[in-house]
Amino acid sequence: MEQKEKKIFKSHEYLSYHIWILDSTDDWVHYYGEPLTENDRKLFSKEHTWPKLTSIENDYVTVYNSLTNSQLFLFETEVPESTLIRASIYSSRTLTELECDHFVLKIRFLLLQQSLERHWHEHETWLEGLHSLTSMLKLEELLHNIMNNTLIAIPAIDRGFLMLYDTNLQKLIPKASIGLSQSIYDFKTNVGEGIGGKVFQDGIGRIFSPEQGLEAISNIQPNNMKSLKDSMESEGETKITSMAVPVSMNNDKLGVMIVHQINKKRKLTKDDLRRLQGFADQAAIAITNARLFSELRESNEYLLKRNQIHEVFTKLLLKDSDLIMVAKTVEQMINLPVSLFDMTKNDWYPHYTPLSKMLKNTDLIKGGENHVNSWTATINEISVYFYPIVNDGVLIGYFVVELRGSLGPLDTVVLEQGSALVALKMVNKYSMTDLYYKQCYEFFNDLLQYKETKLLDSKSRDFGLNPEKPIFVSIIKVNGNALSIKKRETYLRMLIAALHKEFETNECLMFGFQDKVTIIMNASNSSKQELLIKKLKNMIQLWTKQHSPNLSGGIGRLYQGLEHVAKSNEEAIKSLTYLSNRGTIGIISYESIGINRLFLNQQNEDIQQFIQDVFAPLQTPKSKASELELTLRTFIATNRSISDTAKRLHIHQNTLYYRIRKIEETLVVDLNDSNVWLKLLLACHLSETY
């Protein structure tokens, strides 16, 4: 058998043969053999030259063609893929069946050998691509290398390019190309536009015949069509077979890879599509790795810079730098104008800047205590950013930034670290202030008890008071039972800061305790006291306009000597109680209460009961119809003037006399009795007051 094979192949080893493969467009592609002459090409391209598939026997059909002096064969093969094969071998005679069998076997062996070589080559290229994924960090270089390996692994394709989806532009942007000019990088398509746009949209790889490709690119925009044509080396390329596959990682669509077959070598198959998808998957891994590396590098750089920012503010803390230095440091680090506003003191750091002057009297600062998150506002066409400084959930200040440019993540870190330092310094200052208030409170209690006179006189001077001048006490209360302790403390500090600014040139002592501010103030005479009370009232009115919790205040009388501080304090408490009982806000002095002092210690329920006892007989339906209560109140208001009362009520005087008699009958009283009149007068006054 071996000798027969040698003889058979020896007789044909110098005879030339050719192989044709049927491609995806049903065209026969010359696959193997010397270049054909024009005459041979025409002869072999005629269908009637070849045997028909219907006559296939023994896995192939064959016929001898005397015009070409060739034995012609037609058979099916699964290698390199399932398709029809045409083959011819020059011969001066018709080959025997055994010779034909061995020739077909030889062709199958050749195809198998080439298929194996291609698979090995593909495997090596694939490994090289995997090596590139770990050895290259530059994404553009890596993508270009993957495209180059793709063309090596799939020799049937001639060029290609890879596009990635830009989420900002919402377009597919070319990132790497082989066999195309730089114009391809101007080819930026929408999702669904052209071959790449359709495959990216569907997420399914496809082979496009020339006709299918032309149909797919029919919706490409004119500018993109120009860029695509300009990128091709030769004009008039119409019979282009294309393959396109999605580039994706898990469910995340990243882009699309597109390749072209210009010179038909063989049919593009599903195996080619699979190979292309493999390289697209490599690209997806490369892109994901590059993004992860970029994010890791950015995260590392961010952490390093954040640590540097932290070190800067730690040094400021260790140096015990003041708030002005902190504000200036923040300004230098974010490279934008910055001012610091302390809400508890109603003060700016630095004290005088264009930014603080612009914002000083605006409602943005006045009503800012309700903002605990950062926010932006526009003032005089200038954009301003407010970054809150918070202590235990309570707003105590702001960093105010003039937005001449945008704030980056690290700028926010600077503001965050700066606000933490400012809050710490403020809290430390609060601790010192609270200690001082405690000392003031203890001294005030000593004044109320008034023991060790000489020691109190000496200590009063230490606290800013003059024991030789008349003195009086004022108490201001921050209203609002729903306020949290921390928020109430913040408002109390804000109030004390405002009072200090208002009375910084006066001899006084003030401190906060719970929801009240107590002020002990010297005044040389009653006129001076009136001026101080007027300033205090104006300040409280201004506060009420600017802040949400309103204020109530009581003022005691002016006395000579520290021993009378307790009495003035008691009067201030009574004045404040008078306002609270009436449910009103504002400030009132003890002297202004007048006759109501007599009722300060009376329960409100008792006063209401007294009023009800007096006027109840006049409030029956019959009495109301006669307007007896209105008549009595008007009669009292006009100091028992018949003419004035009748005029106010728009009734005749005789009618008034009649009503007065009815009032006396209803109440069973005599209005000429002084005790009765006093009782009615007092009931009328209390009903208007309480």
C-alpha positions in Angstrom: 0.0 0.0 0.0 2.8 2.4 0.9 4.5 1.6 -2.5 1.2 2.4 -4.3 0.9 5.7 -2.5 4.4 6.7 -3.4 3.8 5.8 -7.0 0.6 7.7 -7.1 2.0 10.9 -5.5 5.2 10.6 -7.5 3.3 10.7 -10.7 1.6 14.0 -9.6 4.1 15.7 -7.3 5.1 18.2 -9.9 1.7 18.8 -11.3 0.2 22.1 -10.1 -3.2 22.2 -8.4 -5.6 24.9 -7.2 -8.3 25.2 -4.5 -11.3 27.4 -4.4 -13.5 28.0 -1.3 -17.2 29.2 -1.5 -17.4 32.4 0.7 -20.3 34.0 2.6 -21.5 35.9 -0.5 -21.7 32.6 -2.6 -18.6 33.7 -4.5 -15.8 31.3 -5.2 -12.5 32.5 -3.8 -9.2 31.2 -5.1 -7.7 29.8 -1.9 -4.5 27.9 -2.9 -2.2 27.6 -6.0 -0.2 29.7 -8.4 -1.8 32.8 -9.8 -4.1 32.0 -12.6 -3.8 33.3 -16.1 -6.6 35.4 -17.4 -7.7 32.7 -19.7 -7.7 30.0 -16.9 -9.5 32.4 -14.6 -12.3 32.8 -17.1 -12.5 29.1 -17.8 -12.6 28.1 -14.1 -15.2 30.8 -13.3 -17.8 29.2 -15.6 -20.3 27.1 -13.7 -20.7 24.5 -16.4 -17.0 23.8 -16.2 -17.5 22.1 -12.8 -19.4 19.0 -11.7 -22.7 19.4 -10.0 -23.3 18.7 -6.3 -26.3 16.6 -7.1 -24.1 13.9 -8.6 -21.9 13.6 -5.6 -20.7 10.1 -4.8 -18.1 8.8 -2.4 -17.9 12.2 -0.6 -16.9 14.1 -3.8 -17.7 14.5 -7.4 -15.1 14.8 -10.2 -14.9 15.3 -13.9 -12.1 15.6 -16.4 -12.1 18.9 -18.4 -10.2 18.7 -21.7 -10.3 22.4 -22.2 -8.3 23.1 -19.1 -6.4 19.7 -19.1 -7.5 19.3 -15.5 -9.3 16.9 -13.3 -12.0 18.9 -11.5 -13.4 18.1 -8.0 -16.3 19.3 -5.9 -16.7 18.2 -2.3 -17.8 19.4 1.2 -15.4 20.0 4.1 -15.7 20.9 7.8 -12.1 22.4 7.9 -11.4 25.2 8.1 -15.2 25.6 8.3 -18.2 24.0 6.8 -18.3 24.9 3.2 -17.9 23.6 -0.4 -14.5 23.1 -2.0 -13.5 23.2 -5.6 -10.1 21.8 -6.6 -8.3 21.2 -9.9 -5.1 19.3 -10.8 -3.5 19.5 -14.2 -3.4 16.1 -15.9 -3.1 14.9 -19.5 -5.6 12.1 -18.7 -8.5 11.2 -16.5 -7.3 10.2 -13.1 -8.2 6.8 -11.7 -10.5 6.4 -8.8 -7.6 5.7 -6.4 -5.7 8.7 -7.7 -8.8 10.9 -7.2 -9.3 9.5 -3.6 -5.8 10.3 -2.7 -5.9 13.8 -4.3 -9.0 14.7 -2.3 -7.4 13.2 0.8 -4.3 15.3 0.1 -6.5 18.5 -0.2 -8.3 17.7 3.0 -5.0 17.1 4.7 -3.6 20.5 3.4 -6.7 22.3 4.6 -6.5 20.6 8.0 -2.8 21.4 8.3 -3.4 25.1 7.5 -6.3 25.2 9.9 -4.1 23.8 12.7 -1.3 26.3 11.8 -3.9 29.1 11.9 -5.2 28.0 15.3 -1.7 27.8 16.7 -1.0 31.2 15.4 -4.2 32.5 16.8 -3.3 30.9 20.2 0.1 32.6 20.2 -1.4 35.9 19.2 -4.0 35.5 22.0 -1.3 34.7 24.6 0.6 37.8 23.3 -2.5 39.8 23.9 -2.9 38.5 27.4 0.7 39.3 28.1 0.1 42.8 26.8 -2.8 43.2 29.3 -0.3 42.8 32.2 2.8 44.5 30.7 1.2 47.7 29.3 -0.3 50.5 31.3 -1.0 53.0 28.6 -4.5 52.3 27.3 -4.1 53.8 23.8 -0.9 51.7 23.2 -2.6 48.6 24.6 -5.7 49.0 22.4 -3.6 49.6 19.3 -1.6 46.4 20.1 -4.9 44.4 20.5 -6.1 45.7 17.1 -2.8 44.7 15.5 -3.0 41.2 17.0 -6.6 40.9 15.8 -5.5 41.4 12.2 -2.6 38.9 12.6 -4.9 36.3 14.2 -7.6 36.7 11.5 -5.6 37.0 8.2 -8.8 37.2 6.2 -9.4 40.8 7.4 -7.4 43.9 6.2 -8.1 46.7 8.6 -10.1 47.7 11.7 -10.8 50.2 14.4 -12.1 50.2 18.0 -14.6 52.7 19.4 -15.4 53.5 23.0 -18.6 55.1 24.3 -18.1 58.5 25.9 -20.8 59.0 28.5 -20.4 62.8 28.5 -20.6 63.2 24.7 -23.0 60.2 24.4 -21.1 59.2 21.3 -18.9 56.3 20.2 -15.3 57.7 19.8 -12.5 55.8 17.9 -9.5 55.0 20.1 -7.3 52.7 18.0 -7.1 51.8 14.3 -5.1 49.7 11.9 -5.1 50.3 8.1 -7.0 53.6 8.3 -5.8 57.2 8.2 -6.1 59.7 11.1 -9.5 60.9 9.7 -11.1 57.9 11.4 -10.7 59.7 14.7 -13.2 62.3 13.5 -15.7 59.5 13.0 -17.8 60.0 16.1 -21.2 58.3 15.9 -24.4 58.2 18.0 -25.8 54.9 19.4 -27.6 53.2 16.6 -25.7 55.1 13.9 -23.8 53.0 11.3 -22.5 49.4 11.8 -20.8 50.2 15.1 -23.7 52.1 16.5 -26.1 49.3 15.7 -23.9 46.5 17.2 -23.3 48.6 20.3 -27.0 49.2 20.7 -28.0 45.6 20.2 -25.0 44.1 22.1 -24.7 41.3 19.5 -21.8 40.7 17.1 -22.5 40.3 13.3 -20.9 39.7 9.9 -22.1 42.2 7.3 -22.0 41.4 3.6 -21.3 44.3 1.3 -25.0 44.8 0.7 -25.8 44.6 4.4 -23.0 46.9 5.3 -24.2 49.6 2.8 -27.7 49.3 4.3 -26.3 49.6 7.9 -24.3 52.8 7.1 -27.2 54.5 5.3 -28.1 56.5 8.4 -24.6 57.8 9.0 -24.5 61.6 9.3 -22.8 63.4 6.4 -19.8 64.7 8.4 -19.2 61.2 9.7 -19.6 59.7 6.3 -16.9 62.1 5.0 -14.5 61.2 7.9 -15.1 57.5 7.2 -14.4 57.8 3.5 -11.4 60.0 4.0 -9.9 57.4 6.4 -9.9 54.8 3.6 -6.8 54.6 1.4 -8.7 54.0 -1.9 -11.9 55.6 -3.1 -14.8 53.6 -4.4 -14.5 50.7 -2.0 -17.9 49.3 -2.2 -17.6 45.5 -1.8 -16.4 45.5 1.8 -17.3 42.7 4.1 -17.4 43.8 7.7 -17.5 42.2 11.2 -18.4 44.1 14.3 -18.6 42.9 17.9 -19.5 44.7 21.2 -16.8 45.5 23.7 -18.4 44.9 27.1 -17.5 43.9 30.7 -20.4 42.0 32.4 -23.4 44.2 31.6 -21.4 47.3 31.1 -21.3 48.4 27.5 -17.9 49.9 26.7 -17.7 50.2 23.0 -17.5 48.2 19.7 -14.7 46.7 17.5 -15.1 46.8 13.7 -13.0 45.1 11.0 -13.1 45.2 7.2 -12.3 42.6 4.5 -11.4 44.5 1.3 -9.5 41.8 -0.6 -11.5 38.7 -0.6 -9.2 35.8 0.6 -11.8 33.5 2.0 -15.3 33.5 3.5 -15.6 35.2 6.9 -17.1 32.7 9.3 -18.6 32.4 12.7 -15.2 31.2 13.9 -13.7 34.6 12.7 -16.5 36.3 14.6 -15.7 34.3 17.7 -12.0 35.2 17.4 -12.9 38.9 17.0 -15.1 38.7 20.0 -12.2 37.2 22.0 -10.0 40.2 21.1 -12.9 42.5 22.0 -13.1 40.9 25.4 -9.3 41.5 25.7 -10.0 45.1 25.0 -12.7 45.2 27.6 -10.4 43.8 30.2 -7.7 46.3 29.2 -10.2 49.2 29.4 -11.5 48.0 32.8 -7.9 47.5 34.1 -6.9 50.9 32.9 -9.9 52.5 34.5 -9.3 50.7 37.8 -5.6 51.7 37.7 -6.6 55.3 37.0 -9.1 55.3 39.8 -6.6 53.7 42.1 -4.0 56.2 41.2 -6.4 59.1 41.6 -7.6 57.7 44.9 -4.0 57.3 46.1 -3.1 60.9 45.0 -6.3 62.1 46.7 -5.4 60.4 50.0 -1.9 61.8 49.8 -3.1 65.3 49.2 -5.8 64.9 51.9 -3.1 63.9 54.3 -1.0 66.9 53.3 -4.1 69.1 54.0 -4.6 67.5 57.4 -0.9 68.2 58.2 -1.3 71.9 57.4 -4.2 72.3 59.7 -2.6 70.2 62.4 0.4 72.6 62.4 -2.1 75.5 62.7 -3.7 73.8 65.7 -0.3 73.2 67.4 0.7 76.8 66.8 -2.6 77.9 68.3 -3.2 80.1 65.2 -6.1 82.6 65.4 -9.2 82.5 63.2 -7.8 85.1 60.8 -4.8 82.8 60.1 -7.0 79.8 59.5 -9.2 81.8 57.1 -6.2 83.0 55.2 -4.7 79.5 55.0 -8.0 78.2 53.5 -8.0 81.0 51.0 -4.4 80.2 49.9 -5.1 76.5 49.6 -8.2 76.8 47.4 -7.0 79.9 45.6 -10.3 81.7 45.9 -11.4 84.6 48.1 -12.5 83.3 51.5 -13.9 84.9 54.7 -14.9 83.3 58.0 -18.1 84.3 59.7 -18.6 83.6 63.5 -22.3 83.5 64.1 -22.0 83.5 67.9 -20.1 86.8 67.8 -21.5 88.2 64.6 -18.0 88.8 63.5 -15.9 88.3 60.3 -12.3 87.0 60.0 -10.4 88.8 58.5 -12.5 91.7 59.9 -12.5 93.8 56.7 -12.6 92.2 53.3 -14.6 93.0 50.1 -16.5 89.7 50.6 -17.4 90.5 54.2 -18.4 94.1 53.3 -20.7 92.8 50.5 -22.4 90.2 52.8 -22.4 92.1 56.1 -26.0 93.4 56.0 -27.6 90.9 53.7 -30.4 88.5 54.7 -28.2 85.6 53.7 -26.2 86.0 56.9 -29.1 87.3 59.1 -31.2 84.2 58.4 -28.4 81.7 57.9 -28.8 79.9 61.2 -31.3 77.6 59.7 -28.8 76.3 57.1 -26.7 73.3 58.3 -25.7 72.2 54.8 -23.5 74.0 52.2 -25.3 76.2 49.7 -24.7 78.7 47.0 -26.3 82.1 46.4 -25.8 85.0 43.9 -25.3 88.5 45.2 -24.8 91.4 42.7 -24.1 88.8 40.0 -21.4 87.2 42.1 -21.7 83.5 43.0 -21.0 82.9 46.7 -20.6 79.5 48.4 -21.4 78.9 52.1 -19.7 76.0 53.9 -21.2 75.5 57.4 -19.2 75.2 60.6 -21.2 73.0 62.9 -20.8 71.9 66.5 -22.9 68.9 67.7 -25.4 69.5 64.9 -25.7 73.3 65.7 -24.5 75.9 63.1 -21.9 78.3 64.6 -20.4 79.8 61.5 -19.6 79.8 57.8 -16.7 79.7 55.5 -17.8 82.0 52.7 -16.1 81.5 49.3 -16.4 83.8 46.3 -16.8 81.3 43.4 -14.5 82.8 40.7 -13.9 79.2 39.7 -15.3 75.8 40.4 -14.6 74.0 43.7 -12.8 70.6 43.3 -13.0 67.6 45.6 -9.8 68.7 47.4 -11.1 72.2 47.9 -14.0 70.7 49.7 -11.5 68.7 51.9 -9.7 72.0 52.7 -13.0 73.5 53.8 -13.9 70.4 55.7 -10.6 70.3 57.6 -10.6 74.1 58.1 -14.2 74.0 59.5 -13.2 71.2 61.9 -10.3 73.3 63.2 -12.5 76.4 63.5 -15.2 74.5 65.4 -12.5 73.1 67.8 -11.1 76.6 68.5 -14.6 78.0 69.0 -15.5 75.2 71.4 -12.3 75.8 73.3 -13.2 79.5 73.4 -16.7 78.5 74.6 -15.2 76.5 77.4 -13.2 79.5 78.6 -16.3 81.8 78.2 -18.4 79.3 80.1 -15.9 79.3 82.9 -16.0 83.2 83.0 -19.8 83.1 83.0 -19.7 80.7 85.9 -17.5 83.1 87.8 -19.9 85.9 87.0 -22.9 83.8 88.1 -21.2 83.0 91.4 -20.3 86.7 92.0 -23.9 87.7 91.1 -25.3 85.2 93.7 -22.9 86.7 96.2 -24.3 90.2 95.4 -27.9 88.9 95.9 -26.9 87.6 99.4 -24.7 90.7 100.0 -22.3 89.4 102.6 -18.7 90.5 103.1 -19.3 94.0 101.8 -15.7 95.1 101.3 -14.8 92.0 99.4 -17.8 92.4 97.1 -16.9 96.1 96.4 -13.4 95.0 95.4 -14.6 92.1 93.2 -17.2 94.3 91.5 -14.5 96.5 90.1 -12.7 93.3 88.8 -15.9 92.4 87.0 -16.2 95.9 85.4 -18.7 97.5 87.8 -18.4 100.7 89.8 -19.8 100.2 93.3 -20.1 103.9 93.9 -22.5 104.5 91.0 -26.2 103.6 90.9 -26.9 100.2 89.5 -29.8 98.3 88.0 -30.5 94.7 86.7 -31.9 93.6 83.3 -32.9 90.0 82.4 -33.3 89.0 78.7 -34.9 85.6 77.9 -34.5 83.6 74.7 -38.0 82.3 74.0 -38.7 78.9 72.4 -39.2 75.8 74.5 -38.7 73.6 71.4 -35.0 74.7 71.0 -32.4 72.0 71.7 -29.9 72.8 74.5 -27.1 73.2 72.0 -29.0 75.5 69.8 -30.2 77.5 72.8 -26.6 77.9 74.0 -25.6 79.1 70.5 -28.4 81.7 70.5 -27.4 82.8 74.0 -23.8 83.3 72.9 -24.9 85.2 69.8 -27.1 87.4 72.1 -24.3 88.1 74.5 -21.9 89.0 71.7 -24.5 91.5 70.3 -25.0 93.0 73.8 -21.2 93.3 74.3 -20.9 95.2 71.0 -23.8 97.5 72.0 -22.6 98.2 75.6 -18.8 97.7 75.3 -18.1 101.3 76.5 -20.4 101.0 79.5 -19.7 99.8 83.0 -21.6 96.5 83.1 -21.4 92.8 83.8 -23.3 90.2 81.8 -23.5 86.4 81.7 -25.7 83.7 80.3 -27.4 81.0 82.3 -29.8 78.5 80.8 -32.1 80.5 78.6 -31.5 84.0 80.1 -28.9 86.7 79.9 -28.5 88.8 83.1 -27.0 92.3 82.8 -25.9 94.4 85.8 -25.2 97.9 84.6 -24.2 101.2 86.2 -26.0 104.4 85.3 -25.1 107.8 86.9 -28.8 108.9 87.0 -32.3 108.0 85.8 -31.8 109.9 82.5 -28.7 107.8 81.8 -30.7 104.7 82.7 -33.4 105.7 80.2 -30.8 106.1 77.4 -29.4 102.6 78.2 -32.9 101.1 78.2 -33.6 102.7 74.9 -30.4 101.2 73.4 -31.4 97.8 74.8 -34.9 98.0 73.3 -33.5 99.0 69.9 -31.1 96.1 70.0 -33.8 93.6 70.9 -36.0 94.9 68.1 -33.1 94.5 65.6 -32.5 91.0 66.9 -36.1 90.0 66.5 -36.0 91.0 62.8 -32.8 89.1 62.1 -33.2 85.9 64.1 -36.0 83.3 64.6 -36.2 83.0 68.4 -37.7 86.2 69.8 -36.7 87.8 73.1 -38.5 89.0 76.2 -36.9 91.3 78.8 -37.5 92.8 82.2 -35.7 95.7 83.8 -35.4 96.6 87.5 -35.3 100.1 88.9 -32.1 102.0 89.5 -30.6 101.9 93.0 -27.6 103.4 94.8 -25.4 100.7 96.4 -24.6 97.0 95.7 -26.9 96.0 98.5 -29.9 96.8 96.3 -28.9 94.5 93.4 -31.2 91.8 94.8 -34.2 94.2 94.8 -33.5 95.4 91.2 -33.1 91.7 90.2 -36.4 90.8 91.8 -38.1 93.6 89.9 -36.6 92.5 86.6 -37.9 89.0 87.2 -41.4 90.3 88.0 -41.3 92.5 84.8 -40.3 89.4 82.8 -43.1 87.4 84.5 -45.6 90.1 83.6 -44.7 89.8 79.9 -44.8 85.9 80.1 -48.3 86.0 81.7 -49.6 88.2 78.9 -47.9 86.0 76.2 -46.1 89.1 74.7 -42.6 89.7 73.6 -40.4 92.8 73.9 -38.9 94.5 76.9 -40.5 96.3 79.8 -39.2 98.1 82.9 -40.7 97.5 86.4 -41.8 101.2 86.6 -43.8 100.9 83.3 -45.9 98.1 84.8 -47.8 100.6 87.0 -50.8 99.3 88.9 -50.2 95.8 87.4 -47.4 95.3 89.9 -50.2 94.6 92.4 -51.3 91.5 90.4 -47.9 90.1 89.5 -48.1 87.4 92.2 -51.8 86.6 91.4 -52.5 83.4 89.5 -53.8 84.1 86.0 -56.8 81.8 86.7 -57.8 83.9 89.7 -57.7 87.1 87.7 -59.8 85.6 84.9 -62.3 84.3 87.4 -62.6 87.8 88.9 -63.2 89.3 85.5 -65.8 86.7 84.7 -67.7 87.2 88.0 -68.0 91.0 87.3 -69.1 90.8 83.6 -71.0 87.5 83.5 -74.5 89.1 84.2 -73.9 91.4 81.2 -73.0 88.5 78.9 -76.4 86.8 78.8 -78.2 86.7 75.4 -80.6 89.4 76.5 -77.9 91.7 77.8 -75.8 91.1 74.7 -78.7 92.2 72.5 -78.9 95.4 74.5 -75.1 95.9 74.2 -74.9 96.5 78.0 -71.3 95.3 78.4 -70.1 97.5 75.5 -72.0 100.5 77.0 -70.4 100.0 80.4 -66.8 99.6 79.0 -67.3 102.8 76.9 -68.8 104.6 79.9 -65.7 103.7 81.9 -63.3 104.6 79.1 -64.8 108.1 78.8 -64.5 108.6 82.6 -68.4 108.6 82.9 -68.9 111.3 80.3 -72.6 111.0 79.1 -72.0 113.1 75.9 -68.8 111.3 74.9 -70.2 107.9 75.6 -73.4 108.6 73.6 -71.3 110.0 70.7 -69.0 106.9 70.6 -71.9 104.5 70.7 -73.9 106.6 68.1 -76.9 106.7 70.4 -79.1 109.4 72.0 -78.3 110.4 75.5 -81.7 109.3 76.7 -81.0 105.9 75.4 -77.7 105.9 77.3 -79.5 106.8 80.5 -81.8 103.9 79.9 -78.9 101.5 79.4 -77.1 102.7 82.5 -80.3 102.0 84.6 -80.5 98.5 83.0 -76.7 97.9 83.8 -77.4 98.9 87.5 -80.4 96.6 87.6 -78.6 93.7 86.0 -75.5 94.0 88.2 -77.5 95.0 91.3 -75.2 97.9 91.9 -75.1 101.7 92.2 -72.6 103.2 89.8 -72.3 106.3 92.0 -70.9 104.1 94.7 -67.1 104.6 94.7 -66.3 101.0 95.7 -68.6 99.7 93.0 -67.0 102.0 90.5 -63.5 100.9 91.5 -64.4 97.2 91.2 -65.8 97.8 87.7 -62.9 99.9 86.7 -60.4 97.3 87.9 -62.3 94.4 86.1 -62.3 96.4 82.9 -58.5 97.1 83.2 -57.6 93.5 84.0 -59.7 92.2 81.1 -57.7 94.4 78.7 -54.4 93.6 80.3 -54.8 89.8 80.8 
